[in-house]
Amino acid sequence: MAATPTELVIFDCDGVLVDSEPISLSVLVEALAAAGVAMSEAEAHERFLGRSLKSMSEMLRDEHGLAVDGPFLDAMRQALYARFREELQPIAGIAEAVDALGIAHCVASSSQPERIRLSLTVTGLIDRFEPNIFSASMVAHGKPAPDLFLHASAAMGVRPERCVVVEDSPAGVVAAKAAGMRVFAFTGGSHARSESHRAALLGLGPDRLFDDMRELGQFVRAEEVDGKVS
């Protein structure tokens, strides 16, 4: 069937614009261990990937009795930002893909605004998105709720059915679909290449599944999106 023309591409940040998830999960697991919660990176990946800080904090409180308070967050943030400044890289081909879109685009991420801007700055992407940067801190409910994507589309003046979301996490795919938007699941990040991760995304029925960001433009421009994925 013919698709509604796309007027806005909404990008997640971590794992879509920047290859941050392995660093983030490593820092999180170390912080949890210091607080007395033993969790592997694989478990942290499964439980928290793509979720907002509020959602993660509630899960840690309910399941492990851990209060994710100011000192905990400050220590984790300092360790994370230091590693970002030293190690963080953009997703291969993302700058070229964004430049070739020819339509409006923005960021809608579960991360805090300062973290999003740091990530985009150290990877040279900030000028391609500023000021159209939206954070889960701006809405009542983070992913997998649709609030953030609906907030982004409203702020950009584009109806949900004319938006495409690029996401790497199950929570993000669920959120985009709940918002009534098409969603392309990206598996090119270094954390997202396992068969189990691909299977989890495929099971949620994204409009596309792809692992090369240089293919994004052709999918956005496609006259039909019939629900099939590759």
C-alpha positions in Angstrom: 0.0 0.0 0.0 1.1 3.5 -0.6 2.8 5.1 2.4 2.0 8.6 3.8 4.9 10.9 2.7 7.5 11.2 5.4 8.1 14.8 6.6 10.2 14.2 9.7 12.8 11.6 10.7 13.1 11.2 14.5 16.4 9.6 15.6 17.1 8.0 18.9 20.6 8.9 20.0 22.4 6.1 21.8 23.1 3.2 19.5 21.6 5.1 16.5 23.6 8.3 16.2 26.5 7.4 18.5 27.9 4.0 19.4 27.5 4.6 23.1 25.7 1.6 24.5 28.8 -0.6 25.3 30.3 2.2 27.2 27.1 3.0 29.0 26.4 -0.6 30.0 29.9 -1.0 31.3 29.7 2.1 33.4 26.2 1.1 34.7 27.3 -2.4 35.7 30.3 -1.0 37.5 28.1 1.5 39.4 25.6 -1.2 40.3 28.4 -3.4 41.6 29.7 -0.6 43.8 26.2 -0.3 45.2 26.0 -4.0 46.0 23.9 -5.1 43.0 25.5 -7.8 40.9 24.4 -7.7 37.2 26.0 -8.7 34.0 26.3 -6.5 31.0 24.1 -8.9 29.1 21.3 -8.6 31.8 21.7 -4.9 31.9 21.3 -4.8 28.1 18.2 -6.8 28.2 16.6 -4.9 31.1 17.5 -1.3 30.5 18.4 -0.7 26.9 16.5 2.3 25.5 14.6 3.0 28.7 14.6 6.4 30.5 16.5 7.1 33.7 13.2 7.3 35.6 12.1 3.9 34.3 15.5 2.3 35.1 15.5 3.9 38.6 12.0 2.5 39.3 13.0 -1.0 38.2 16.2 -0.9 40.4 14.2 0.3 43.4 11.4 -2.3 43.0 13.6 -5.3 42.1 16.8 -4.6 44.1 15.8 -2.1 46.7 18.4 0.3 45.3 17.8 4.0 45.7 19.1 5.7 42.6 19.9 8.9 44.4 21.9 12.0 43.6 25.3 10.7 44.7 24.8 7.5 42.8 23.8 9.4 39.6 26.6 12.0 39.9 29.3 9.3 40.3 27.9 7.3 37.3 27.5 10.5 35.2 31.1 11.6 35.8 32.5 8.2 34.9 30.3 8.0 31.8 31.1 11.5 30.5 34.9 11.0 31.0 34.7 7.8 28.9 32.6 9.5 26.3 35.1 12.2 25.9 37.9 9.6 25.4 36.1 6.8 23.5 32.8 7.7 22.0 32.4 7.4 18.2 29.6 8.2 15.8 27.7 5.4 14.1 29.4 4.7 10.8 27.8 6.7 7.9 25.5 8.7 10.1 26.7 12.2 9.1 26.3 11.4 5.4 22.9 9.8 6.0 21.6 12.8 7.9 23.0 15.2 5.3 21.3 13.3 2.5 17.8 13.2 4.0 16.6 16.5 2.6 13.7 16.7 5.2 13.3 17.7 8.8 15.0 15.6 11.5 15.4 15.7 15.2 16.7 13.7 18.2 14.3 12.0 20.8 16.3 10.2 23.4 15.8 8.6 26.8 19.0 10.3 27.9 19.3 13.6 29.8 19.7 16.7 27.6 23.3 17.4 28.7 24.3 13.8 27.9 22.7 14.0 24.4 24.5 17.3 23.7 27.8 15.9 24.9 27.4 12.8 22.8 26.6 14.8 19.7 29.4 17.3 20.4 32.3 14.9 20.8 31.2 13.0 17.7 30.8 16.1 15.5 27.1 15.8 15.0 25.7 18.6 17.2 25.3 21.2 14.4 23.1 18.7 12.4 20.5 18.6 15.2 20.6 21.6 17.5 18.2 22.9 18.7 15.8 20.1 17.8 16.9 17.8 20.6 14.2 16.2 22.8 14.8 14.2 26.0 12.6 11.9 28.1 13.1 14.4 30.9 10.6 16.6 29.0 7.7 14.2 29.3 5.8 12.4 32.0 6.6 8.9 30.8 9.7 7.6 29.0 10.0 4.8 26.4 8.2 2.4 25.9 5.5 5.0 26.4 4.9 7.1 23.2 5.1 10.4 25.0 8.5 11.5 23.9 8.0 10.8 20.2 4.6 12.6 20.3 6.2 15.5 22.1 8.9 15.7 19.4 6.5 15.5 16.5 4.3 18.2 18.0 7.3 20.5 18.7 8.4 20.0 15.1 4.9 20.6 13.7 4.5 17.2 12.0 1.7 14.8 12.4 2.7 11.3 13.8 1.7 9.4 10.7 4.2 11.5 8.7 7.1 10.6 11.0 9.7 7.9 10.7 11.5 6.9 13.9 15.0 5.3 13.8 15.5 3.1 16.9 17.8 0.4 18.1 15.9 -0.9 21.2 12.8 -2.9 21.8 11.5 -0.1 24.2 12.0 2.4 21.4 10.3 0.4 18.8 7.3 -0.2 21.1 7.1 3.6 21.8 7.2 4.5 18.1 4.5 2.1 17.2 2.4 3.3 20.1 2.8 6.9 18.8 1.4 5.8 15.4 4.7 6.3 13.6 6.6 4.1 11.2 9.8 2.8 12.8 13.0 1.5 11.3 15.0 -0.7 13.6 18.7 -0.2 13.3 21.1 -3.0 14.2 24.4 -1.5 13.2 25.6 -0.4 16.6 28.2 -2.6 18.2 25.7 -3.7 20.9 22.9 -4.7 18.5 24.5 -7.3 16.2 23.5 -10.5 18.0 20.9 -12.8 16.6 18.9 -12.5 19.9 18.8 -8.7 19.6 17.7 -8.9 16.0 15.0 -11.4 16.9 13.7 -9.3 19.7 13.4 -6.3 17.3 11.8 -8.4 14.5 9.3 -9.8 16.9 7.9 -6.3 17.4 7.2 -5.8 13.7 9.2 -2.7 12.7 8.7 -1.4 9.2 12.3 -2.0 8.4 15.3 -3.7 10.0 18.7 -2.6 8.7 22.3 -2.5 9.8 23.9 0.1 7.4 23.0 3.7 8.1 23.9 4.5 4.5 20.7 2.7 3.5 18.4 5.0 5.5 17.7 7.5 2.8 16.4 4.9 0.3 14.0 3.6 2.9 12.7 7.0 3.9 12.2 7.9 0.2 10.5 4.6 -0.7 7.1 5.0 -2.1 5.7 2.0 -0.3 6.3 0.6 3.2 4.4 -2.6 3.4 5.5 -3.9 6.7 8.1 -6.3 5.3 11.6 -6.2 6.8 14.9 -7.5 5.6 
